[in-house]
């Protein structure tokens, strides 16, 4: 909201700085964003909540100076340690973190390593002082596929495990299809049905059939795994799926939205098994 003094709270967007431009933006709720010169951003970093003073306005544009950091988006970052002028500097994997960070208690064993740093001093642009922090975890040698994969997982705080109550619910689901489950459903088991998936796939969530009609036309069937039959709105599985939002696919690794007993077995349209769709 805008006060009489034109102080506005918004979200700092460092995307232009990451592209070597000399300005950034504060994204505001009224969609009339404030442009801030690079020297006037205080020590804000991407997606921090800030207070900006609007110093002048033109038609459709506002310009300002960041006066206060209200809340940091995050204090832990994933990146690589390098040496520069006898200092150990951390470069974040996200290009929107527009400056390096100084590593406190850095040493040569950290050089070239993918690490997690926790910032405890956000520095001062006026004093030409980088933010600084300590390395809290070493993930491994930068550039190795398994290390880069773990770096992405840690950077976005992706969930590697399911809560115990979710696992208990999933294991308790009866995978046998009963007569009650079949009530009101159409039976397509006589159709020749295929999935189109790579050889390594395990979660077959849809399948297709083609049938020639008496008129010589082709009828296409699309069979979608009936996940909703097994997952109720008030369940822990549903709550966890909502929290995850989707499955995350990496080379040779998947972080599933649902426990694998559901996604890879009970709901998966596997060959020669009866499934609800």
C-alpha positions in Angstrom: 0.0 0.0 0.0 1.1 3.6 -0.6 1.3 6.0 2.3 1.5 9.8 2.1 5.3 9.5 2.2 5.3 7.1 -0.7 6.9 4.2 1.2 5.9 0.9 -0.4 6.5 -2.7 0.6 7.2 -5.1 -2.2 9.4 -8.0 -3.4 12.9 -7.3 -4.7 13.6 -8.6 -8.2 17.3 -8.8 -9.1 16.8 -10.3 -12.6 18.1 -7.2 -14.4 21.2 -7.1 -12.2 21.9 -10.7 -13.1 21.9 -9.6 -16.7 24.6 -7.0 -15.9 22.1 -4.1 -16.1 22.4 -1.2 -13.7 19.0 -1.4 -12.2 16.5 -3.7 -10.5 12.8 -3.6 -9.6 10.6 -3.8 -6.5 7.5 -5.8 -7.4 4.4 -4.3 -5.8 0.8 -5.5 -5.3 -0.6 -2.7 -7.5 1.4 -4.0 -10.5 3.0 -0.5 -10.8 6.6 -1.7 -10.1 9.3 0.6 -8.8 12.6 0.8 -10.7 15.7 1.1 -8.4 19.2 2.0 -9.5 21.9 -0.5 -8.7 23.5 1.8 -6.2 20.2 2.3 -4.4 19.3 -1.3 -3.6 20.8 -1.3 -0.1 21.8 -4.9 0.5 18.7 -6.5 -0.9 18.8 -9.9 -2.7 16.4 -11.6 -5.0 12.9 -12.1 -3.6 13.6 -10.3 -0.3 10.7 -8.3 1.1 11.8 -4.6 1.1 10.5 -1.1 1.8 11.1 1.3 -1.1 10.7 5.0 -1.1 9.3 6.3 -4.3 11.4 9.4 -5.2 9.8 10.4 -8.5 7.1 9.3 -10.9 6.5 9.7 -14.6 3.7 8.4 -16.8 3.4 4.7 -16.0 6.8 4.5 -14.2 8.0 5.0 -10.6 11.6 5.3 -9.4 12.8 4.8 -5.9 15.4 3.9 -3.2 15.3 0.8 -1.0 15.3 2.0 2.6 14.8 -1.2 4.6 15.0 -5.0 4.3 11.9 -6.3 6.0 12.4 -10.0 5.5 15.0 -12.2 3.8 13.7 -14.8 1.4 16.4 -17.2 2.4 19.7 -17.3 4.3 21.1 -20.5 2.9 22.4 -20.8 -0.6 23.9 -23.5 -2.8 27.0 -22.8 -4.9 30.7 -23.2 -5.5 33.8 -21.9 -3.6 36.5 -20.1 -5.6 39.6 -18.1 -4.6 40.1 -14.5 -5.5 42.9 -12.2 -4.3 43.6 -14.5 -1.3 39.9 -14.6 -0.3 37.5 -17.5 -0.5 34.4 -16.4 -2.3 31.1 -18.3 -2.8 29.3 -18.0 -6.1 25.6 -19.0 -5.9 24.2 -21.4 -8.5 21.3 -19.0 -9.0 22.4 -16.2 -11.4 19.8 -14.0 -9.7 22.0 -13.8 -6.6 23.9 -11.0 -8.1 27.1 -10.8 -6.0 29.5 -13.4 -4.5 29.6 -14.0 -0.7 32.7 -14.1 1.4 33.4 -17.4 3.1 34.2 -17.2 6.8 36.9 -19.6 7.8 37.5 -20.7 4.2 40.3 -23.0 3.3 41.9 -24.6 0.2 40.0 -27.9 0.7 36.8 -26.1 -0.2 38.0 -24.8 -3.6 35.9 -26.2 -6.5 33.4 -27.8 -4.1 29.7 -27.5 -4.3 28.6 -26.3 -0.8 25.7 -24.8 1.2 26.5 -21.4 2.8 24.6 -19.8 5.6 24.8 -16.0 5.6 25.1 -14.2 9.0 26.3 -10.8 7.8 24.6 -9.2 4.8 27.3 -6.8 4.1 27.1 -3.1 3.0 27.0 -1.8 -0.5 28.1 1.6 0.7 31.2 0.1 2.4 31.8 -2.2 -0.6 31.5 -5.2 1.8 30.2 -8.5 0.5 27.8 -10.6 2.6 29.6 -13.3 4.5 28.8 -16.6 6.0 30.0 -20.1 7.0 29.9 -23.3 5.0 27.4 -25.6 6.7 27.5 -28.5 4.3 29.8 -29.8 1.5 27.9 -31.6 -1.2 30.9 -32.7 -3.2 33.0 -31.9 -6.3 31.3 -29.2 -8.4 30.3 -30.5 -11.9 29.7 -34.2 -10.9 26.2 -35.2 -12.0 25.2 -36.7 -8.7 26.5 -33.6 -6.9 24.7 -31.2 -9.2 21.5 -33.2 -8.7 21.8 -33.0 -4.9 22.5 -29.2 -5.2 19.2 -28.6 -7.1 17.3 -30.8 -4.5 18.8 -28.9 -1.6 18.5 -25.4 -3.2 14.8 -25.8 -3.8 14.3 -27.8 -0.6 12.7 -30.7 -2.5 11.3 -33.5 -0.3 13.3 -36.7 -0.6 11.2 -38.7 1.9 7.5 -39.0 2.7 6.3 -38.4 6.3 5.7 -41.6 8.3 1.9 -41.0 8.5 1.7 -40.8 4.7 3.6 -44.1 4.3 1.3 -45.7 6.8 -1.8 -44.6 4.9 -0.4 -45.8 1.6 0.6 -49.2 2.9 -2.9 -49.7 4.4 -4.6 -49.2 1.0 -6.1 -52.5 -0.4 -4.7 -53.0 -3.9 -7.3 -55.8 -4.6 -10.2 -54.6 -6.8 -13.5 -55.5 -5.3 -16.9 -55.9 -6.9 -17.9 -52.6 -5.2 -15.0 -50.9 -6.9 -16.4 -52.1 -10.3 -19.9 -50.8 -9.7 -20.9 -48.2 -12.3 -17.7 -48.6 -14.4 -17.3 -49.7 -18.0 -15.1 -52.7 -18.8 -12.4 -52.1 -21.4 -10.3 -55.2 -20.6 -11.0 -56.7 -24.0 -9.3 -53.8 -25.8 -5.7 -54.1 -26.9 -4.2 -51.3 -24.8 -0.6 -49.8 -24.8 1.3 -47.2 -22.9 3.9 -45.0 -24.6 6.8 -44.8 -22.1 10.5 -45.3 -22.0 11.8 -48.8 -21.1 12.8 -47.6 -17.6 9.4 -46.2 -16.7 7.5 -47.5 -13.7 4.6 -45.1 -13.2 2.3 -45.7 -16.2 -0.3 -43.1 -15.6 -2.1 -43.2 -18.9 -2.7 -45.6 -21.8 -4.4 -45.7 -25.2 -6.4 -48.0 -27.4 -7.5 -47.8 -31.0 -10.6 -49.6 -32.3 -12.0 -49.7 -35.8 -15.8 -49.1 -35.9 -18.3 -50.8 -38.2 -18.4 -47.6 -40.3 -14.6 -47.9 -40.9 -13.7 -45.1 -38.6 -11.1 -45.3 -35.8 -12.1 -44.7 -32.2 -9.4 -43.6 -29.8 -9.6 -44.5 -26.1 -7.5 -42.7 -23.5 -7.3 -44.5 -20.1 -6.2 -42.3 -17.2 -5.2 -44.0 -13.9 -7.9 -43.3 -11.4 -5.7 -42.0 -8.6 -8.7 -40.2 -7.0 -10.3 -43.5 -6.2 -7.6 -44.3 -3.7 -6.8 -40.8 -2.3 -9.4 -39.0 -0.3 -9.5 -35.2 0.3 -9.1 -35.5 4.0 -6.1 -37.9 3.8 -2.5 -37.3 4.7 -1.5 -38.6 1.2 -3.7 -35.8 -0.4 -2.2 -33.1 1.9 1.4 -34.2 1.1 0.5 -34.4 -2.7 -0.8 -30.8 -2.5 2.3 -29.7 -0.7 4.6 -31.2 -3.4 2.4 -30.1 -6.3 4.0 -32.5 -8.9 6.6 -35.1 -9.4 10.2 -33.9 -10.1 12.0 -35.6 -12.9 15.8 -35.6 -13.1 18.2 -37.7 -15.2 18.0 -41.2 -13.7 16.0 -40.0 -10.6 12.4 -39.1 -9.9 11.1 -37.4 -6.7 7.4 -38.6 -6.9 4.3 -36.7 -5.8 2.8 -39.9 -4.4 4.3 -42.8 -2.5 5.8 -45.3 -4.9 3.4 -48.0 -3.7 0.7 -45.9 -5.3 2.4 -44.3 -8.3 4.5 -47.4 -9.3 2.2 -50.2 -8.3 -1.5 -49.7 -7.2 -2.3 -46.9 -9.7 0.3 -47.8 -12.4 -1.3 -49.3 -15.6 1.2 -52.2 -15.6 1.0 -55.0 -18.2 -1.4 -57.9 -17.6 -2.8 -56.4 -14.4 -6.3 -55.2 -13.8 -6.5 -51.5 -12.9 -9.1 -48.8 -12.3 -9.0 -45.9 -14.8 
